[in-house]
């Protein structure tokens, strides 16, 4: 039999209205990924009963751990649902093109992630659905060169094998990823041309310990805690402006915009804007590592100030509902 291959796979996602439960009218969305390491695992537990033999008796099964990482190249058409489940609140405006403004708040109920392992796998086992998926953390990476990435660390409740998808026809919004060639950066509201890389992370502090007796080993819930915004920028050390901000505990901001065309959201003109509204840098002096040019790397932490809750992401595209 031929081996299943990544090039034959397809991944769909569904939004749950009740945690860890299939929706009554499933509407799957095709998800464009680089990798999805989502999987279920279940440990085996040995008994320590003494019964006049050194041989072990049959082990018992432990709780089911559903977890992994979904890695995607950032594109404005396809990432909206994942971002909504990473941040919590979305407000859509416009009548085509559309503007989706995402901010931090209570997370949606949950997602189903569905793996189609491809036509080389037949019968029950070609499809695996993972219910009750919630996004624990998300890291956005903007390199000097190449595609910009988002890595979603996810946890879930349970998995089930099947011979068919929940929804036979996924909604396909398309996907055109952005490279760093499409990026611009503002630091403290002003353009900065010395940044060589940037990372922004959302951590939702999920409590993954909620298992109950009689629950079949599945997580009963994945409640979120504080949302923490962290990250770092690496820049050419051409002046001491950033270093002085770190030393003096000066509040600043960081905006990374990815755009093509006019960026207003019609087909071929999509954009994504990541705005860390308020941040402070950790004090870290640049090291001298040799004769080459010196870089400065500054970790930062975002914080809430008045109505600004730390991070805002604006997507402009031709997709009405994310």
Secondary structure, DSSP 8 states (H G I E B T S, - for coil): -----GGG-EEEEEEESSTTS--TT---EEE--SEE--EEEEEEE------S-SS----EEEEEEEEEEEEEE--TTT-HHHHHHHHEEEEEE-SSSEEEEEEE-S--SEEEEEEE--TTS-STTSEEEEEEEEEEEEEEEE-SSSB-EEEEEEEESEEEEESS-SSSS-B-------BGGGEEEEETTEE-S-EEEEEEEEE----TT-B-TTSTT-BS-------EEEEEEEEE-SSSHHHHHHHTT--EEEEEEEE-TT-SSSTT--EEEEEEEEEEE--------SSS--EEEEEEEE--BTTB-SEEEEEEES-S--
